[in-house]
Amino acid sequence: MIESAVSFLLRAFVDFFTALFFLRFLMQLRRVSFAGRLGAFVMTLTDCVVKPLRRVLPGFFGLDFSSIAAAILLQLFLAAVLLTLYGYLRLNSIETLAVVILRESFKGCLRAALLMMISLLLIQALLSWTNPYSTTGETLARLTLPILKPIRRFVPLIANVDLSPLIAIVLMQCALNLL
């Protein structure tokens, strides 16, 4: 019982920071300003890890891949700790252990990225109904546009209501269930 509580807390902590690292990369990719509240929040919580990694891993094409590296390293750490916690280190060979850790960390990265996008879509939808002209809403709209744009091609507005975030969330939930 204590193992499951520790596992839950550790996974929640690591997934939160993994999502923040992915969000930082996405904000750079979409050229979103870090001057607002969301940007300041992300920068404050991730700078202590990303800045030292920049010395080792330089950026390419104006993108800082140290954020992605931090997310992957965090998920590798989580996979190794959880496998140790549940006693899976008694596998037959080191090769098998490495494959299991890599697989679990890859699944963790996908899970964190999907949860981050679901959260962004939910917050954007709520802001569009309550305060559609907020700067945070504009930032979230820029971040979620690549996901919503293809859906909007097929799903028209219904009585001036955009259902594309709902469809995107359902599709991402299906992907989470497959993981």
Phi, psi and omega in degrees: 000319178293324178300318181290325177292316178296318179299315180298312181296317179296316179296319179296315179297310182293318179295324177299311181288327175298317178297322177296320178296318177294322178296320178299316178295317180297321178295323176291319181297318181272003179057045178270138181292140176268009184283338182280186181298314181297315180297318179295321178298312181296315181296317182298319184278341185249346183301324185295339178257320186289318183299314176295327179291334178297331179294329182267321186241100182287161178281158178231136176055036179078007180250141182262100183280358177293334176294317178294318179298321179296319179296316181294316179297322178296319179289326175297317177299314180299315180299317180295318180293316181294322177295323176292317182298321182266005173079023180277002180285357178272026178293165187296323184215163177295325180299316179296318179299316179298320179295318180295316179297316179297317180296315181293323179289324176296316177296322178295320177296315178297317180298315181294320179294318179294317178296323177297314181293322177298317179297315178299317180295318179296314180295319179297317179297316179296318179293326180293334178273325186264317182217077189292345183254017180285153179292327177295322178297320177294319178298314180295324178297320178293325181287326184264353182305318180298333179275321185279332184302312179296325180291322181294338177294328185258336183247110181283166173294138178245111184053044180063024177248127180271113180268358183298323176297322179297316180294318179297319179295317179297318179296320179290326175296321176298318178295322176297320179294328178291331178288000000 
